[in-house]
Amino acid sequence: MLSRTADHLFWMSRYTERAEKPHAMGLSIQHRVRAQHVRGSQPCSIKEAAC
């Protein structure tokens, strides 16, 4: 039973880690778009801000 619990905790942490990565990338892109907007050079799209 202990090994099953450890296995579940391992996979739960892996799924949590995978779920956080796209969120962090989205926040990074959003920050770049806002920073460019403040400077007055807003990109045409969010895809351009990711470059």
BELHUFEN-V412841 format. One record per run of one state. SS is the DSSP state (alpha for helix, beta for strand, coil for the rest). FROM is the first residue (numbers start at 1). TO is the last residue. Records with the same first field share a line. If there is no record, write none. Layout:
SS = FROM-TO / FROM-TO
This chain:
coil = 1-1 / 40-45 / 50-51
alpha = 2-39 / 46-49
